[in-house]
Amino acid sequence: MDTSRIATKIKILCEKTGLSKERFFTQYLGFENIEELEQGKIQLSVDQLQKACDLFNLSLKDLTDESLDELELDNYFNFSTMANADLLGIAAINKIAQNLKEMNAILTAGTMS
């Protein structure tokens, strides 16, 4: 897993949603040194990756995929004026939506067999 590539994707997602990368990494994920992450010296934990996916309504595969193609967000908010509690609420709702999407894919695949 290329940490610097993931950090670049998160930076793009932050820009699209109006969330500063500093706020995302320090306040939302609890990181202290963003530069070390961007340089690939440290890695995000699985929990931190999942937390990022939940906020941006992405699958873990979307975030960790090596492609840096245009990241498409189904629906996104402008996070710039939202409190951290609001971000956590949106992440929880997005997690439910991702789980529903995955369950529907499983059910669809099961009916095609």
Summary of the structure (lengths in Angstrom):
residues: 113
radius of gyration: 14.7
end to end distance: 32.8
largest distance: 48.5
contacts: 281
relative contact order: 0.15
helix: 67%
strand: 0%
